[in-house]
């Protein structure tokens, strides 16, 4: 077994080896359920598909069998079924049920407890998390009867995903469009993570991206950080059930369940981190915070001097070291602080000097000059050093895998308290 295999053995995707029932009802958008099924299988889930008879008018059950390698369920009176009451067996053994798309008709059935097709039967029989993604024309969605049914389901703990705004099958634009498959699957992933994750009792604050320090209204001092490592940590923490806030300079849509706090400068990041850490258990400073900022910021764009021999000098001042300024003692108890050291030379010595200066529990050091572990790539090669003097060098891993190693180490420190 290689070193890399050791770190790949634990799969922290909440969907991995989970049994999901995918219900498909008769909407024109039910072809998108094929993509949902495919993404669930790719995540390592066992997927059983149940279709209404109307859904089979749009798409054949054979397509789902090809994707899931499991026989879909349609006819609730199928004498050839292995189980006497297949819907009850599915309802009992699943970890969650997802209905996507959900028509107005099936929505009404669920609201009133009517079970006259395989999808509604299974949904009524299960006591596991039920998530539904409606898809219908906007006028149908906004009808008071539909909205009353939605309220009934929400009160009973059913999670409603969407619908989205956009172009509908009728050619109109409005609310009623099925949420994109990737987002539906992510909502299901988040729901399972909350219920099953090993970090579900923790709040994790992560910083991502490089800060921008204004020179004038147009220009700024910045760095090459893209936020990939920070978002990998945020996603990994979310997938393990944590309550996650990411303080970020990156214009990127966060995964479901992650609180996204947009900032620009080091000062703004400091304010946001201080606020979020008051109730946090773990702080991971993966963001690249500027060490210096201009002492004076021009109100208007600075014009280029007419003479080619002219030069411009910008006076700089140090920014506040954010992680060093955050106390390890917060309102809810001790805060585990994880620092990052992005270096281009003398990696270990430079990183070790920072541990005490930053008051960190441990520091993650990486050589950002390396082509495969620097900025804007999906892999990283890091060394983790802690205050006791221990040192752990990881092989080249995906940033998501590195994130899970970091979080597992932070969890051991939280559990020691």
C-alpha positions, 0 to 999 in steps of 0.5 A, a space after each residue: 500500500 502506498 502512502 497516498 492510498 492511506 489517505 484515500 481510504 476514508 471517503 467522507 462523501 455523505 452519499 458514499 454507500 448510502 441507499 437512496 430512493 429516487 422518485 421520478 414523476 411525470 414532468 417534462 423535466 424528468 429526463 434530468 432525473 437521469 443525470 441525478 441518478 448518474 451523479 448519485 451513483 458516481 458518489 458511491 450511493 446505491 440508487 433505487 428508482 421508483 417511477 410513476 406511470 406518467 413518468 414512463 411516458 417521458 422516459 423509459 425505466 430501462 435508462 435508469 437500470 442502465 445507470 444504476 444497475 438496479 431494476 426500477 420500480 413502476 408497477 405496485 402490483 408487479 407479481 414478479 417483484 422479489 419483495 411482497 411489498 416492495 415499496 415498504 422494503 424500499 422505504 425501510 432500507 433507504 437512508 433518504 428519499 429524493 423525488 425529482 422532479 415532483 409534479 403538482 399532482 404528486 405534491 398534492 398526494 403527499 400533502 394529503 396522504 394519497 398513495 396510489 402509485 409507487 412513488 407516493 406509496 414509498 414516500 408515505 411508508 418511509 420515516 427517513 429524510 424526504 427531499 422533493 424538487 418541484 417542477 411545473 408551470 409558474 401558474 401551477 406553482 403559484 396556485 393557492 392550492 399548491 402553496 398550501 400543499 407545500 406549507 403542509 409538507 414543510 410543516 411535516 419536515 419535508 425539504 423542498 428544493 426550489 423550484 428555480 426561476 427560468 424558462 419553462 416548457 410553456 415558453 414563459 419565464 418564471 418560478 417552476 423550473 427544476 433546480 439543476 441536478 448538481 444542486 439537487 444532489 448537493 442538497 441531499 449530500 448536505 442533508 445526510 451530512 447534518 444527520 450523520 457527519 462526525 463534525 455535526 456538533 461543530 462550527 468551523 470557520 474557514 478563510 479563502 482567497 487572497 485579500 485585495 488592498 486598495 491603492 486607488 478606486 481602480 488598483 489594488 495590491 493582491 496575491 495569486 491565491 484562488 481560494 481552492 484550498 479554502 473552499 476544499 476545506 469548507 466543502 469537506 467540513 460541510 460534508 462531515 456535518 459541520 456548521 461552516 462559515 467561509 470568509 472569502 474574497 472569491 466570487 464563487 457560489 458556495 455549496 449547500 449549507 455553507 454560509 458565504 461571507 464576502 470580504 475584500 481587504 485584510 481589515 474586512 476579513 479580520 472583522 468577519 473572522 472575529 465575529 464568526 469565531 465568537 461561536 466557533 470551535 475551529 478556525 482554519 486560516 487558508 486565506 492568503 492575507 496581505 502582509 502589507 497595505 498602502 498607508 494612503 488610498 487615493 480617492 481618485 484613479 492615480 494618473 500615469 506620469 507624463 514623463 517616462 522617467 517618472 516613478 511612483 512610490 507607495 508607502 506600506 504599513 503592516 496589516 493585522 495578523 488575523 489568526 494571531 489576534 484571535 483568542 483561543 478562548 471564545 464564548 463557547 469554549 476553546 477555539 482550535 486554530 489552524 494556520 497556513 504557511 505558503 512559502 517559496 523557500 526554507 519551507 519547514 523552518 519558516 513555517 515552524 517560526 510561525 506556529 508560536 507567533 500565530 498562536 496556532 495549534 498546528 500549521 499547514 506548510 506548502 511550497 507554492 512555487 511547485 507546479 503541482 501544489 501551488 495556486 490555482 491547481 487542484 492538488 497539494 503537497 503539505 507538511 503539518 507541524 504542531 506546537 509540540 514539534 511533531 512533523 507530518 509530510 503528506 504525499 501529493 493529494 487532492 486539496 479535498 483529501 488534504 482538507 480531510 486530513 486537516 479536519 481530522 487532526 483538528 477534531 482530535 484536538 477538539 475532542 481532547 478538551 
